[in-house]
Amino acid sequence: MSLLARFEGMAEFLFTEAFKKGATRLQPVEIAKELVKAMLKNKQVSISQVYVPNIYRVYLHSSDWGPIASFGDAFLIELSKYLFAEAERNGYTFLTKPAVELHADETVNPRQMVIETDFDDSIVVDWGDDELNDQGVETEDAPSNRSNWRESTTIFRESVKTNFPAGDKSGRNSEFFLEIIEGPDIGQKFPLQEADLYIGRHGQCDLVLHDPEVSRRHLKIASGGENGWWLDDLGSTNGSFVNGQRITHHTTAPGDRIKIGQSVLVIQRAP
């Protein structure tokens, strides 16, 4: 049986009964179709290859998220394999095996979805091929807990709103901090640590902005050692700018004006 046929059979087997009485709910096959559209929309052409994103974050209203999340990782693995087969059919290349995440987000309307994509060659994805039978179900010898099929990632997550203080109350010392000098969150400060800092409107970002022109996951700031900080625009709708210049990947230093949406951020040295 082909992979696509297996996916369709599994979707019908798992979800037909679950959705029979609630036809107004989002159907799983719709997620598969939208994932393929997102993959094709975000492909990148290099010299000899056409690359497509290997990370797909799907945001659903909780009323749609709940029924699908109850089926666990098997469905997400099948979605990942479905994307892989579609990419292979079109001659596209992934940096790693694709990974699909599913998140509940009350800002998304029922029966709608928001899909964010990313390129990340550092992730490790385990589909557990030797431990699943042809129906995508674990065998008796397979481990019962498959929540770590993508390393260090919880793939079914409900959004949790995070409030950030004006200073770091964790007791850690930070020589530099990020200050918002323009925008809806003006005056907010966030200490810069060694870990990557994700900025956006989504509640699961490290720094949450209430700026309607900022994407859900807009910008990543990573330590660049002596060279300052490395900025990565995460495929935002309105772009990221440093000192007036639009950037995709860029090294920044204290005093540079980082503009995303209506917000302007500056890295400052702590007194």
C-alpha positions, 0 to 999 in steps of 0.5 A: 500500500502506498504511503498516501493511500495509507495516510488516507486510510488511517485518517478515515479509520481514526477520524470518521466516527469522531467527526461524524456528529460534528461536521462543523469541526475542522477535518484532519484531511484539511490539515494535510492539504494546508500543510502541502500548500504551506510547503509549496508556498515557502520553498527556497531555490538554491543552486542545485536544489529546491528546499522546503521547510522541515518544521510545520507549526499548526495553530488551531482553535481549542474546539478543533485541537482537542479531538485531534490531539487525543489521537497522539503522535501517530497522526503527526508522524503520518502527516510528516510522512505525507509531506515527505512523500509530496516533496519527494514527488516534486523533487524537493529537499528537506534539511531533515525529516519534516516535523509537524507540531499542533498547538491550541490558540484561542486567537484562531477562529474555529475551523480555521488554522494558521501554519508557520514554517521554519528551516532548522537543520539541528532537529532530530526526528524519529518516525519510529518506522521499525516500531509501527505496523502498516496502519501506523499503530505501535506493535506490542514490542514498541515503547508505549510513550512516543512523546519524544519522537521529535527531540526536546519538543512537545508537539501537542501544546495549548497556548499559555500566556506569559507575562515578562517582568521589567527585569530578570527576577530569576537571580541570574546576572545578565550584562545586556538586556533588550529594551522596547523603546517604541510600540505597544509594549514600550518600556518593557525590558528583557535580559539577554541570556545564552539561550535563544530568544524568540519574539512574537505575538504567540504566548509561547514565545519568550518575549510576547509583544502585543503588536498587531503587525508582529507575526506570531513567531517573528524574530529569533535573537541568538548570542553571537559571542564577541560578534554581538547577537545573531538575528533571524527573521522567522518568515514574518509577514511584515519583515524585520529591520535593523537601522532601517534595512530589512534583514533575514539573517543579520549580526547586531550590536548594542545600540542598533535599532531593531524594528518589527511591526510597530515596535523598536527594540534596542540591546542595552548594557546593564548599568 
